Amino acid sequence: MNRQTEQRATFLPISIQISGRNIVIVGGGRVGFHKATILRRFTDRVTVISPEFHEGFKDLPFECVEKEYEASDLAAAFLVYICTENETRNAQIKRDAERQGVLASVCDNPALCDFISPAIFKHENITIAVSSNGQNVRQSIELRDRIAQLVENEEIWLH
């Protein structure tokens, strides 16, 4: 058992440079599609590995590889989002990522994550990220939506 699972994880809120770096999503279901739609605002260098794909994946600017996951799929990855919706498989992929030095986000399991995705609001060149340290996703989303509403109503100016 690693230190993160023994105590509550603490995540450092940072913006990470991904230009020219490969991101992999393992899992083509609803959760993987949600992560993909967020990533599309920031990059087109994403490979999605899954035997099946949620409707809409083919409309994204990503490479969709229709197959079962193998550890070698992470060979050139910088980040991996693990979204298979199978806890046992997710844990195995996380171990593969650790062995290969790839940062991993195990969706819906913050205790296994090297990083988590905050609730994001992007307006022109400003990105606002709201995180609850993986503890209360709904609260993060509600606050993000309130910030977006303030900007849209011009109660806050981001110019």
Secondary structure by P-SEA (a helix, b strand, c coil): cccccccbbbbbbbbbbcccbbbbbccccaaaaaaaaaaccccccbbbbccccccccccccbbbbcccccccccccccbbbbccccaaaaaaaaaaaaaabbbbbccccccccccccccccccccbbbbbbcccccaaaaaaaaaaaaaaaaacccccc
